Amino acid sequence: MSIMSEFRDFAVKGNVVDMAVGIVIGGAFGTIVTSLVNDIIMPPVGMILGGVDFSNIMTVLKGDGPYPSPEVAKDAGAVTINWGLFINSMISFLIVAFALFMVIKAINRLKAQFEKEKKEEAPAAPPEEVALLTEIRDLLAKK
């Protein structure tokens, strides 16, 4: 079997395709969460805290600050610790983690319900006495 045919077999397996779809959807979901944090959640939080723009909170380690934003500081060659961007990233992470928790919880609930329905559909095993009598009957029939 050649490397190309092995690769083709690997690439067309269901799990690989499912993983690829998950990665694409995850990337799109990450963009949505980033926008949710930066454009919807953080502006009111900053307003409540006195007009603070979290994306611009930074500590200048080296450079002639203050700078209005991390981008301007970077362009000026300054070295900064961008606390606000880190806070935004942490909030994004918490939102994604919570969303994944909810999805997995729903999947587990559906899986448990499916297993319960599957057990209910399965025929019940005969009582032990009936199984023994059937075994005896089959042994006698062989003689």
C-alpha positions as CSV (number, residue, x, y, z in Angstrom):
1,M,0.0,0.0,0.0
2,S,1.5,3.3,-1.0
3,I,1.8,6.4,1.2
4,M,-0.8,8.2,-0.9
5,S,-3.4,5.5,-0.6
6,E,-2.7,5.3,3.2
7,F,-3.1,9.0,3.5
8,R,-6.4,8.9,1.4
9,D,-7.8,6.2,3.7
10,F,-6.8,8.3,6.8
11,A,-8.2,11.5,5.4
12,V,-11.6,10.2,4.4
13,K,-12.3,8.4,7.7
14,G,-15.3,9.9,9.5
15,N,-13.4,11.0,12.6
16,V,-10.9,13.1,10.6
17,V,-13.7,14.8,8.7
18,D,-15.7,15.4,11.9
19,M,-12.6,16.8,13.5
20,A,-12.0,19.2,10.6
21,V,-15.6,20.4,10.8
22,G,-15.2,20.9,14.5
23,I,-12.0,23.0,14.0
24,V,-13.7,25.2,11.4
25,I,-16.7,25.8,13.6
26,G,-14.5,26.3,16.6
27,G,-12.6,29.0,14.8
28,A,-15.8,30.8,13.8
29,F,-17.1,30.4,17.4
30,G,-13.8,31.9,18.7
31,T,-14.3,35.0,16.5
32,I,-17.9,35.4,17.8
33,V,-16.8,35.1,21.4
34,T,-13.9,37.6,20.9
35,S,-16.4,40.1,19.4
36,L,-18.9,39.4,22.3
37,V,-16.2,40.2,24.9
38,N,-14.6,43.1,23.1
39,D,-17.7,44.8,21.6
40,I,-20.5,43.9,24.0
41,I,-19.3,42.8,27.5
42,M,-16.2,45.0,28.1
43,P,-17.6,48.4,27.1
44,P,-20.4,48.5,29.8
45,V,-18.0,46.9,32.3
46,G,-15.4,49.7,31.5
47,M,-18.2,52.3,31.8
48,I,-19.3,51.0,35.2
49,L,-15.6,51.2,36.3
50,G,-15.3,54.8,35.4
51,G,-14.8,54.8,31.6
52,V,-11.9,52.3,31.6
53,D,-11.1,50.7,28.2
54,F,-9.7,47.4,29.2
55,S,-7.9,46.8,25.8
56,N,-5.7,49.8,26.6
57,I,-4.7,49.0,30.1
58,M,-1.0,48.3,30.1
59,T,2.2,48.7,32.1
60,V,5.1,50.3,30.2
61,L,8.4,48.5,31.0
62,K,10.6,50.3,28.6
63,G,9.8,53.4,26.5
64,D,8.7,57.0,26.7
65,G,5.1,56.5,27.8
66,P,2.3,57.0,28.3
67,Y,0.8,55.5,25.1
68,P,-2.8,55.6,24.2
69,S,-2.9,51.9,23.2
70,P,-0.7,48.8,23.0
71,E,-0.5,49.1,19.2
72,V,0.9,52.7,19.5
73,A,3.4,51.6,22.1
74,K,4.5,48.6,20.0
75,D,5.0,50.9,17.0
76,A,7.1,53.2,19.1
77,G,9.3,50.3,20.2
78,A,8.1,50.2,23.8
79,V,8.0,47.1,25.9
80,T,4.6,46.7,27.6
81,I,2.6,44.2,29.7
82,N,-0.9,44.4,28.3
83,W,-3.1,43.6,31.3
84,G,-6.3,44.7,29.6
85,L,-5.9,42.4,26.6
86,F,-5.1,39.6,29.1
87,I,-8.3,40.3,31.0
88,N,-10.3,40.2,27.7
89,S,-8.7,36.9,26.8
90,M,-9.5,35.4,30.1
91,I,-13.1,36.4,29.8
92,S,-13.2,35.0,26.3
93,F,-11.8,31.7,27.6
94,L,-14.4,31.5,30.4
95,I,-17.2,32.1,27.9
96,V,-15.8,29.4,25.6
97,A,-15.3,26.9,28.5
98,F,-18.8,27.5,29.8
99,A,-20.3,27.0,26.3
100,L,-18.3,23.8,25.8
101,F,-19.4,22.6,29.3
102,M,-23.1,23.2,28.4
103,V,-22.7,21.4,25.0
104,I,-21.0,18.4,26.6
105,K,-23.6,18.3,29.4
106,A,-26.4,18.3,26.8
107,I,-24.6,15.6,24.8
108,N,-24.2,13.4,27.9
109,R,-27.9,13.9,28.8
110,L,-28.9,12.8,25.3
111,K,-26.5,9.9,25.4
112,A,-28.0,8.8,28.7
113,Q,-31.5,9.1,27.4
114,F,-30.6,7.1,24.3
115,E,-29.0,4.3,26.4
116,K,-32.1,4.2,28.6
117,E,-34.4,3.9,25.6
118,K,-32.1,1.2,24.1
119,K,-32.3,-0.8,27.4
120,E,-36.1,-0.5,27.4
121,E,-36.3,-1.7,23.8
122,A,-34.1,-4.8,24.5
123,P,-36.1,-7.9,25.2
124,A,-35.9,-9.0,28.8
125,A,-33.9,-12.2,29.6
126,P,-36.0,-15.2,30.4
127,P,-36.1,-16.2,34.1
128,E,-33.4,-18.5,35.3
129,E,-35.7,-21.5,35.6
130,V,-36.9,-21.1,32.0
131,A,-33.3,-20.9,30.8
132,L,-32.4,-24.1,32.7
133,L,-35.4,-26.0,31.4
134,T,-34.5,-24.8,27.8
135,E,-30.9,-26.1,28.3
136,I,-32.2,-29.4,29.6
137,R,-34.6,-29.8,26.7
138,D,-31.8,-29.1,24.2
139,L,-29.5,-31.7,25.9
140,L,-32.3,-34.3,25.8
141,A,-33.0,-33.6,22.2
142,K,-29.4,-34.2,21.3
143,K,-29.5,-37.8,22.8
